[in-house]
Amino acid sequence: MRIGKILAGLPLCVGLASPAAAALSDLTVQPMMLPVGDAELKVDALAAGAVAATDQPGENKNATGVAKLMPQLHRDYDSGMILSLNGTFTLADPLSRGRYTNPIEKLFGEMQTGLGKLHLGLADGAGYALGLTGPKAHPQIALEDAQISFFRDPVTHRGITNMFALRTAVGSSYNFAKLTYLSPNVFGAQIAFSYTPSEGKQLPFMNAGPNVPGRQTDMFELALRYAMDVGPVSISTYLAGAQAHGENKLPGQQGLSDLGAGVRFDYPVDDSLTLSLGGSYRTTNAYGFDINRAYAGATTRALHVSGGFSDGNWSGSVEYGNGVAGAVSYLGVNGVRLGQNGLEASLGYALSPGLQVSTGWQHLNYGRDVGAFYDGSRKLSLDAVFLHLTLRTTD
């Protein structure tokens, strides 16, 4: 299958979705709401699936899906304080696990007041919570920080992108147990801070994490996001950093250092149409963004640039991504230098408030200077045409 044939499939994908649009325009699924004493339990849900015709060595098609339950037990007080217990529980095909690898993606307590929010438990860190990238037609199938991969490694049966995923928001602490503070938005500025004592996934300080060389402890993250208007254009900027201490280090290993930045411009053409442009950049000493492989002298960096639009129920984006995981020399042996380039064009349509269909084309190139990929080559060229459907509860 050549790229021309792949692109020719896009109108067909759009056509498959069009007849269903009218019939499904009024479809809404309400979250489950239950009183629990003086509190209330709200359960949101999400189901998503994708099919892709792929052009890659050893494969020509893939299908994947994910289902999530997102319960929240919350109580509102007369003082304005809100206490809640939040969770995200996931059942997913290996291609739909994104940046989280365990079924319990999030489980944390939250206290919200006029001074901001405090999170305690399995939650995102400061850098990821305020992360900013360019526009995406749909975050699940985006090129940057994709929650779904269209390419399956025939050897491991997992996503090929797992070896080096394009993620430009500083997300070093993943969903490890932590304490996070998110400030309110004051004159367009918001700050966040998080402390992650270890790579454990219980309550903070309850587990030291995996017993591997170079595991990270005492992870501190700080992030700043600022938005302002210049005439009709809204401008948002983002800066984040993370530092950590490495334990049980082998020669050459060190504590984590991670830095990211982003900017986005939104221009409302009229009451319906908005045009957007943005980019983000990240650099770290963690090889391939694997925090347990932080080495002195190693640099992994990633760049993402995209443009897009939203017009009523329609949305679209074009993304470009580039990344390099620098080779690491260990005990006199040179490691592998991994590189990637990616391009994606996607179009989405909201059939109803909780139902969206998306289609598009994604191209990825991976290269390495030594060794070989699963097909025996040093270069891997991947193309896919995809159709993606998401159904989620809405209030």
C-alpha angles and dihedrals in degrees: 000000000000129000090253091059090046093053090047089062094062097082089050091054091051091046092054090057098044101073091054094052098084095044094049100040093102097043114124130161114204120215116249112260123194131170113234107187107292090345134071130228116215119185119194122186138196133193123184137171139177138194122197137186103215137194105206137121110282098003138069105175141021138186128193142167146182137199125197137188116200111187123183124188107194140168126197119210129206089242089065094254117134123200120192145165112217133191142174117199119186139196109188146161112245089257092058103051097096116182094339119078103184129069091240100069096169137007116161145138119240133200116191124190136150087276094061140268133307121201124193121184137022101357141127119281127242096267095053096039091060096030117144129197137158121287121293127193088220125357094216095063099029123128091234116065091350116197089198128047120202095199122076123198104231090212101050096020088224130112114292089220090066089085091064120354124190104245116154100172113090102254101153096139094050109186096325114143109278150142115251131184122197117188123216118259107269117185090334096311127112129175132193134192131187137181121201113185096194145341090272122128099209124078113313114284092014097100134024094213129234118352096238133126113268098019112165127241136175094030113187121191129185126183137179128194123185130182130188140162123240105188107306093340121095113210124196125186133188137193127176140166139184134197130184143170120247120224130200088013124190119214109296096018120119144167120296122269119184132170132177140172137182144178134194135187123201122190119187106213091185139333091295110027123068124176120205138190129179149146142198138196135196134184129183143157090235108106109239088350090292102141093202089063100059108148136181111253094015122119130188117185137174135192129196128185126175145163128200151153141223121204116171107297093352128088133169142173144182116210135190124191135181132179142169129195104200119227116260121214112215126180090343094309119115115229130217122285107213123197133181139186126186142183129185136178116189139172127196136190126193105222088186136345091280103030124072132171121199134184135179151120128274129192125189131181122193124185137178133189097218135024124014143269122244092281093054096254133112093224127057120194116191131183131176140176109204143188117201132186127191127188120183139161119264133192 
